[in-house]
Amino acid sequence: MVWASSLNILKYPPMFGVIPRVRFIEPQLPSLVEQPPEGKHWIREIKHDGYRSMVVLEGGKARVFPRNGHDWSDRCPSIVGAASNLCCKSAIIDGEAIVQDEYGRSDFESLQSAMKTRPHSIILYAFDLLHLDGKDLRQHTLVQRREKLNALVGDSTESRIQFSDEFEGNGAAILKACFSEGLEGIVSKHALSTYRSGRSKFWQKTKCFTESIFVVVGTDRDPKTRAPRALLAHNGNSGLGYAGAAFIALAGDERARFFSELDRLAVSWSEFKASRNDDVTWCQPEMAVTVKHLAGGKMLRHATVRALVG
């Protein structure tokens, strides 16, 4: 795929009578850091757990693109409808498409199913404005762009496009508050920075990770990297419940012990239809492990097995 590396506002001589067009551009991406940066020029936003989305609006017609540039307008009709009603001739809005749970938190698992069954439940949290009414805003500061975005989106709580609020102050304290609320993390952005496509150090994301104990029910291999993964379950009041997969970050004797136990406990069946891969090894649910994973969510995400229990 060829990335659109610039705004692609086509300009023709007047004799052609062609209206300038705006198109999808490659988004700016935050760099992952362990701790948020500190300083007076950094603002913080909630890191929503959804699909990065670019809304391109022109002549009353809106389209929605994920970060790979494919047209997902049919999957996000609520966002398309809200964007078409904005008071402007053309715009490019950067944001995150999400579905919220009953507490207002983004729910990635629900978003995936909503795109097929409940597309009108999807909303966009807008956090940047790259173009407005014929003007390329990418060389404006983040603060200037967000001021224009806020004025464009407005403050209606009924709209399917919401402005992503910012927080000022100590990044570590804001991250801690997000963790206590079960949120994915924060994105710190330099208030005076311009917009540059690609990975950037002027945007930095910090995720809320936690550790939990799970029971190993098998292993498979990641479809992309072929690295081994542990298939995990949690022990609840109603018995075992499948929790997801985690990469095995064990080394030395502990790694050898893990696979030795896996061989000892191996079985040819499982009560879980958890993996679509053919190279699954199931085992009796007797080996417990400590897993580092992203906080919140129904299923494990960004998970690694860190230690054996017992």
N, C-alpha and C positions, 0 to 999 in steps of 0.2 A: 504494500500500500504506500502511496506517496502522500506524505503529510502536506497540508496546506500551511506553509511556514510564514505566511503573511496574511494580512486581512483580506487581500484579493478584492479590493474595491476597483472594479473595472471602469476605466475612464476612456470614453470614445469622443471623437470630435462631435460637435453639435449636429453636424449634417447627418449622422447616423440615427439620431433620435433615440439612443439607447439609455435607459435609466441605469445609473450606477447600482451595482449589486453588492451585497455583503454575503460572506460565506463562512463556513466553519473554519476555525483556526486551531492549531495545536495548543492545548491548555498549558498553563504554568503549573508545575507540580512541586509540592513541598518535599523537603529532605527529611528523612526520619532521624530524630535525635532522642537520646535517653532523657535529657532534661531540657525544659524550655529555656530559651535565651532570656536574659533580663536586661532592662534598660528602658528609658522613657519613650523611645521611639517604637516599641513593640506593642502591637495590639493582639488580643486573643479572640479566637472564635471557637465555638463548639465544633469538634470534628464529627460530622454526621456520618452515619454508617449506611451508605447507599451507593448510587452510581453517579460518578462525576458527569455532569451534563452541561452542554452548551446550547443555549437557546438563540436561534437566529431569526430575527423578525424583520420583515420587509414588506411594505405595501399591504399591511393588514394580515399577511400570511406568516405563520410561525412554524418553525421546524425545531426538533430536538435531536441533538447528537451526543452520544457518549464519547469518551475520550479517544476511541479508535476511529471516529469520524463517520460511522454508519448512521443512517437515518432511522431514528427510533420514534418518530413522531406518532406512529400508530400505536406504540406501546404507552405513550404518555399523553392521552387526549386531554386530560385535565390541565396539564401545563400548557399545551398548545392553545387551548381555549383562553386561559388566563393571559398568556402573552399577547394573543391577538387583540385583546381589549386594552392594552396599555396605550397611553397617550403619547405616541411617537410615530414617526414615519419608518424608522429603521433602528435596530439595536442588536447588539450581541451581548448576552448576559451569561455569566459563568456562575455555576452553582452545583448543588448536589440534590439529585432526585431521591426522595425517601418515602417510606410509609412509617407512620407513628403508631406506637402501642398506646395502651390506655393511660399511660403516664406521660405521654408526649415525647418519648424517646424514639429515636430511629430504630427500626427493626428490619434488619437485612433479609432474614428468612421470609418475613411477610412481604417484603418488596418483590422478591423473586416470584412468589405466587400471585401477587397482585397484578403484575404485568400481563398475566394470562386470564385472571378471573375477576379482578377488581381494579382495572386501570384508573378509574376516576378517584381512587383513594390516594393516588400518588401526588405529592406536592414537591415543589422546588424551593429549597433554601438558597436564595441568590446572594452571592457575596462579592461579585465584581462586575464591572461594566466596561467592555472593551471598545464599544462603538455606540454612538448615539446621533441619529439624524445627520448622517454624512460626515461625522467627525470621528477620527481615530483617537481614542482616549488613552492608548497604551503608554504614551510617554508622560501622561499626567501622573501625579503621585497617587498612591493607594487611597489616601484620605480624600483627595479630590474626586476620584472615580466613585468611591463609596457614597459620597455626598450626593452625587448625581443619581446613583442607583437607588438610594433611599427615597429621593424625591420622585423617581419614576415608578417604583414599585408601590409606594404608599404604605399605610399602616392598617389596612383592612385585614381583620382576622379571618375573614371568609374567603379570601383569595387563595388560589392554589399556588401562588408565588409569594413567598414570604421573605422579607429581608433578614439576613443572618446578622444578628446583633453582635457587637463587639464588647469586649471586656478589657479594661485597663487595670494594671497593677501587677502584683507579684505572680509570675507564671507558675511557680511551684504550688502556691496556695490555690490558684484557679484549677490546676490539674488535680489537686487533692479533692477539691469540691466536686469535680466531674467524676472522679472515682467513686465517691460516696453516693452519687446519684445514678451509678450504673451506666455512665456514658463512655463512649469509645476513647475520647481524649480531646486534645485541643490542637489548633493550628495557630502558631505565632507568625505574624506578618509584620514586616518593617513598614511603618506608616509612610515613609518617604520614598518607597521603592516604586519603580515603573513595572509594567507588566512585560515579562519575557517568557516566551514559550519554552517548555522543557523543564527539567529539574532545576530547582533554585534554592540557594541558601538564604534568600530573603523571605522565603516561606519555610517554616520548619514545623513538622508535626511530631507530637509526643503522645504516645498511646498509653492507655490505662491497662496495665497487665496485672494479673493476679495468679496465685498458685492454688491448685486444688488436687485432691486425691481421687483417682479413678481406677477402675478395674480393667485389666487388659482382657479382651475377648478374641483377639486375633491380630494379624498383621497383613498388610498388603504393600504395594509399591505405588508411589505417586505417579499418576499418568504422564506427567511432563518430565520430571527429573529422574524417575525410576528409583528414587531414594526410598528406603524402607520406612513404613509408618506403622504406628501402633493403633489398632482399632479399640476404642475405649467405651466403657459404660459407667454410669453412676448408679450407686445403690440407693434406691428410694423406698418409700413405704410400701409401694406396690411391686417391688422387685427391681431387677435390672432394667435400665433404660439406656438406649444407645445415645452416646454423647458426641461422637465424631472421631476424626483421626488426628494424630499428632506425630510429627517427625521425631525420630529417636535420637536425642542429643546426649547419649551416654557414651562413655569412653572406657578403654582399658578393661579391667576385671569386671566392672559393673555392666558393661555392654555384653561381655561374654556370658555373664550370669543371666542376663535378660534372655538371650537367645537359647541358652541351655534350658531355662525354665519353660520357654515357649515350646521347645521340642518335647519336654517331659509332659506338658499339659495338652499337647496337640490332640484335637478331635476332628472328625470328618464332617461335623454338622455345626450349625449355629442357629439360635433362635432369632438372630437378627438378619435382616436382608439389608446389610449396611454398606456393602461395597459392590460396585458394579464391575470391578476388575476380576480377571480370571485367576490371578496368582495370589489368592487369599489363603492364609493359613489360620484356621480357627483354633481356639484353645479353651479349656475350662476356665471359668472366671474366678481364678484364685490368686493371681499376681496383681498386687496393687502398686501404683506408681504415682509420683508427684509430677504434675503437669503445669507448666507455665502457659497461660493463654490470655487472650483478650477478654477483659471484663465485660459482663453483660452478654446478652444473646442466649438463644435456646440451645445452639450447637457450638462446639468448639471452633474457634478461628485463630489463626496464627499461633498454633499450639505446638509445644515441644515437650517431650518427656525428659525431665531433668534428673530424676533419681528413682531408685527402687525403694519401696516402703517395707521395712522389716528385713 
